[in-house]
Amino acid sequence: MLLRIGFVLATTLLVCLLSTPPIAEPLDRAAVVNPFVAPAPPLERRFDEWREALRLSGEQDRLFRSMELHLQRVADERDAAIVAAAIDRNREPRSARDPGAALRARAERLSRHAESLRALADAESSFFASLSDEQRRIADDMIPRDTLNLRDVFRRRGLRPDKNG
């Protein structure tokens, strides 16, 4: 009787051990994110998604690359303008400083940005003119109207709680 109970307990324990999933799943090398390689920036991931969804031809791909280059340039200029504005805001005031220098520097940045936006508009209009009707429907559904989130950059900002304006 005792031997039978021991046998039942041993088989039950063995069944429980064999039927439960392993504690550690086998390592899938393809699914592991490499911490030593920087992930693709969000804008580049977006470009890849658009390129896949639109299934571009050779000429369309060339026009898309031109539009992609201009979008990246505008985004880089936007980021540089944000950094420059933060530096200007946090700079200590000096008495011998030219009061119009900051305005001239901002005017130069804005004129460069306007030229980049004109080039982007030209590249974007030539790319969208080359798309078929089906590709345009896909692009209208997939590509946001405000690709660069310029609405957030150019909105009037109030005073922030950390007093950095």
C-alpha positions as CSV (number, residue, x, y, z in Angstrom):
1,M,0.0,0.0,0.0
2,L,2.8,2.4,0.9
3,L,4.6,1.4,-2.2
4,R,1.5,2.2,-4.3
5,I,1.1,5.6,-2.8
6,G,4.8,6.4,-3.4
7,F,4.5,5.3,-7.0
8,V,1.4,7.5,-7.5
9,L,3.1,10.5,-5.9
10,A,6.3,10.0,-8.0
11,T,4.3,9.7,-11.3
12,T,2.2,12.7,-10.4
13,L,5.3,14.8,-9.7
14,L,6.9,13.6,-12.9
15,V,3.8,14.5,-14.9
16,C,3.6,17.9,-13.3
17,L,7.3,18.6,-14.0
18,L,7.1,17.5,-17.7
19,S,3.8,19.2,-18.5
20,T,4.7,22.7,-17.2
21,P,6.4,25.1,-19.7
22,P,10.1,25.8,-19.1
23,I,10.9,28.7,-16.8
24,A,13.2,30.4,-19.3
25,E,12.1,30.4,-23.0
26,P,14.8,29.6,-25.5
27,L,16.7,32.6,-26.7
28,D,15.6,33.9,-30.1
29,R,18.6,35.7,-31.4
30,A,16.6,37.5,-34.1
31,A,14.1,38.9,-31.7
32,V,16.7,40.3,-29.3
33,V,17.4,44.0,-29.6
34,N,21.1,44.7,-29.8
35,P,21.9,47.3,-27.1
36,F,25.1,48.3,-28.9
37,V,23.3,49.3,-32.1
38,A,21.3,52.5,-32.1
39,P,17.7,52.0,-33.1
40,A,16.4,53.7,-36.3
41,P,15.0,57.2,-35.6
42,P,11.2,57.4,-35.7
43,L,11.2,59.5,-38.9
44,E,13.3,56.8,-40.7
45,R,11.0,54.1,-39.5
46,R,8.1,56.1,-40.9
47,F,9.8,56.4,-44.2
48,D,10.3,52.7,-44.4
49,E,6.7,52.0,-43.6
50,W,5.5,54.4,-46.3
51,R,7.9,52.9,-48.8
52,E,6.6,49.4,-48.1
53,A,2.9,50.4,-48.2
54,L,3.2,52.4,-51.4
55,R,5.2,49.8,-53.4
56,L,7.0,52.5,-55.4
57,S,8.4,52.1,-58.9
58,G,12.0,53.3,-59.8
59,E,11.1,56.9,-60.7
60,Q,8.7,57.2,-57.7
61,D,11.4,55.8,-55.4
62,R,13.9,58.5,-56.7
63,L,11.3,61.2,-56.0
64,F,10.5,59.7,-52.6
65,R,14.2,59.8,-51.7
66,S,14.3,63.4,-52.6
67,M,11.3,64.2,-50.4
68,E,12.8,62.1,-47.6
69,L,16.0,64.1,-47.8
70,H,14.2,67.4,-47.6
71,L,12.0,66.1,-44.7
72,Q,15.1,65.1,-42.8
73,R,16.8,68.4,-43.5
74,V,13.7,70.3,-42.2
75,A,13.6,68.1,-39.1
76,D,17.3,68.7,-38.4
77,E,16.9,72.4,-38.8
78,R,13.9,72.4,-36.5
79,D,15.8,70.5,-33.8
80,A,18.8,72.9,-34.2
81,A,16.4,75.9,-33.9
82,I,14.9,74.4,-30.7
83,V,18.4,73.9,-29.2
84,A,19.5,77.4,-30.3
85,A,16.4,79.0,-28.7
86,A,17.0,77.1,-25.5
87,I,20.6,78.3,-25.4
88,D,19.5,81.9,-26.0
89,R,16.9,81.7,-23.3
90,N,19.4,80.3,-20.7
91,R,22.3,82.6,-21.6
92,E,23.2,85.1,-19.0
93,P,22.5,88.7,-20.0
94,R,25.6,90.8,-20.7
95,S,25.7,94.5,-20.6
96,A,27.9,95.0,-23.7
97,R,25.9,92.6,-25.9
98,D,24.3,93.8,-29.1
99,P,20.5,93.8,-28.5
100,G,19.7,93.0,-32.1
101,A,22.1,90.1,-32.5
102,A,19.6,87.5,-31.2
103,L,16.9,88.8,-33.6
104,R,19.2,88.8,-36.6
105,A,20.3,85.2,-35.8
106,R,16.7,84.1,-35.5
107,A,15.8,85.8,-38.7
108,E,18.7,84.0,-40.5
109,R,17.4,80.6,-39.0
110,L,13.9,81.4,-40.1
111,S,14.9,82.4,-43.7
112,R,17.0,79.1,-44.0
113,H,14.0,77.2,-42.7
114,A,11.6,78.9,-45.2
115,E,14.0,78.0,-48.0
116,S,14.0,74.4,-46.8
117,L,10.2,74.3,-46.6
118,R,9.9,75.6,-50.2
119,A,12.3,72.9,-51.4
120,L,10.3,70.3,-49.4
121,A,7.0,71.5,-50.9
122,D,8.5,71.2,-54.4
123,A,9.8,67.7,-53.8
124,E,6.5,66.6,-52.1
125,S,4.3,68.0,-54.9
126,S,6.5,66.2,-57.6
127,F,6.4,63.0,-55.6
128,F,2.6,63.0,-55.1
129,A,2.1,63.9,-58.8
130,S,3.8,60.7,-59.8
131,L,1.6,58.5,-57.6
132,S,-1.3,56.4,-59.1
133,D,-4.8,56.8,-57.7
134,E,-4.5,53.7,-55.5
135,Q,-1.2,54.9,-54.1
136,R,-2.7,58.3,-53.4
137,R,-5.5,56.7,-51.4
138,I,-2.9,54.7,-49.4
139,A,-0.8,57.8,-48.9
140,D,-3.8,59.9,-47.7
141,D,-4.7,57.2,-45.2
142,M,-1.1,56.6,-44.0
143,I,0.8,59.9,-44.2
144,P,-0.3,62.4,-41.7
145,R,-1.0,66.0,-42.8
146,D,1.5,67.3,-40.3
147,T,4.4,65.0,-41.0
148,L,7.0,66.9,-38.9
149,N,4.7,68.0,-36.0
150,L,5.4,71.6,-37.0
151,R,2.1,72.6,-35.3
152,D,3.7,71.8,-31.9
153,V,6.9,73.6,-32.7
154,F,5.4,76.9,-33.9
155,R,2.6,77.2,-31.4
156,R,2.9,80.0,-28.9
157,R,4.4,78.7,-25.7
158,G,3.5,79.9,-22.3
159,L,5.7,80.0,-19.3
160,R,6.7,76.5,-18.2
161,P,6.8,75.5,-14.5
162,D,10.6,75.2,-14.6
163,K,10.7,78.9,-15.7
164,N,12.7,78.1,-18.8
165,G,10.0,79.6,-21.0
